[in-house]
Amino acid sequence: MHFDYTPEMVCSQKISFDLNDNIVTNLSFYGGCNGNLKAIGLLLEGKDADYIIATLKGNTCGRRPTSCADQLAKALEKAKETING
């Protein structure tokens, strides 16, 4: 299932990904630190959503209380809620 998520308090404007059988594919960020976010997408391709959430949740960026990685964890949690009802 495809998801688009609008992150909050970060430079990235949108996070898009597919989540099927708890596996993340086609992850992309729009806006933000282009090189770093492309790398995150490549590193997490085919990974389990629960692993990604556990690894990235709570990560901050500078003085911000969140980061693009933390926002991805939140996006995955929301996607899982949508799938599981």
N, C-alpha and C positions, 0 to 999 in steps of 0.2 A: 504494500500500500504506500502511496506517495504522500509525503507531508511537506508543507511549507510552514516555517515558523518565523515570526517577527521578533527578534531579540530586543531586549531592553537594556539601556545604559551602556552600550558598547558601540563600536564603530561599524560593525557588520549590520547590514540592513535586512538581510534575509538568510535563513538557513534552510536548505532543501535536502531531502534524503528520502530513500525508500526503506521501509521496514517490513520485512517478511520473515516469519518464523524467528523473530527476535534478532535477525541479522541485518546490519546496516549496509546499504549499498548506495551508490550514486550520490554521495555526500558532497555538497558544495555550499560555499559561503559567498554572499554577494556584498561587496564593500569590505572594509576592514583591512588588515595587514595581508595583502594578497599572497605573498610567498609563504608565510607561516600558515595561513588557513588552507592553502592548497596542500601543503605538507600534512596537515592534520587530516584532511580528506583522504589522502593516499594512505597514511598510516592506519586509519580506522576502517578502510574498505574491507568488508566481509567480516567485521568483528561483531561480537555479541553485544547487544544494547546494554545489558546489565553490567558487563565489564566496562563499557565506555562510561556509563553513569557513575559507577563506583570510582573510576579513575579520575574523572574530570570534575565531578560535582564539588563546588566550593573553591575552585581555582579563581584567583583574582587577577586583575590587570592594573598595575600601578596602584593608585589610591581608590580605584573603583571597587565596590563590593562584589563585583562579578567580572566575567571575562567572556570572550566568544566561546571558549571551551566549556565554561560553566553554563552558558546559555544553551549550548548543544545538549548538555546533560538534561537541562530542564525541558528542552524540546523533545528529547527521547522519552522522558517521563510522561509528558503530555500525550505523545503518540501512543505509548503503551496503554494509557488510560482509555484513549479513544478505541483502540483495538479490543481491549478487554471489557469495555463497558463500564 
